[in-house]
């Protein structure tokens, strides 16, 4: 499955196939469908008929590779994916073990796959997502493999944020940026799905279609509604109750929303532009008069740091409570 906003770009990267780099890093915003794009790319590298047909054949009678790939049992394909929307987009499955950090057992499996298994299709493809969340030990182990990758092994790495990746890893990668689809294109695509409240969830996502789907499948609608009414009017709110209520949303999502929201306030203050929450322009225009660029910047830096250091073991309630209070504090004269 290739999302419509990547179709043009898909053709553009065909040049890569002539001289395939050993390590390709795909990066771009969270919530635009990077993992699906890279999985599709991996499948095309393994499809036996791709070169002749110029597309993935998907025919199980003619291509054992597509058959294996579709069944998720391809012996020449190894992937570590923390969070993916499945083929039918009907649910999001989370692999808790892999959610945050590659652990040493996974690295051992990766090494075994890279060096000690035979390739059946003349090429082995390894896909690793969320590279920025590797801890230093896993990152160093990965670096060792990337420094001398065996022939006929292709690494496809995915990241949201290049800043947290070891420069030594970055320097080994051929980098490809995947861009955010336009607001209109995303909304058009989402609306066709006829999912309840999807338009509003898209507004809440800051314009990221896959993020909106994630909110839908996680039943975040009412929780996000509450969170946004707090963002709109942060004063006179029972923080204690709200923090408990917001425990239903994963902290990473809360942090991401707050980050984009603060970016919009920041841009509005400095360049008069909005980049994410177009639908809430009036609310942002009202809020921006109640704060200063220094205060926005201060909290934004903090949030950016929290996102980089993010750990799923964070004490959620206290963390959410302090997050809400800090947001309240950047406004005055309400
Ligand atoms: Zn095929």
Boltz pocket constraint, residues with backbone or C-beta under 6 A from the ligand:
constraints:
  - pocket:
      binder: B
      contacts: [[A, 46], [A, 47], [A, 48], [A, 49], [A, 50], [A, 56], [A, 57], [A, 58], [A, 59], [A, 63], [A, 65], [A, 66]]
      max_distance: 6.0
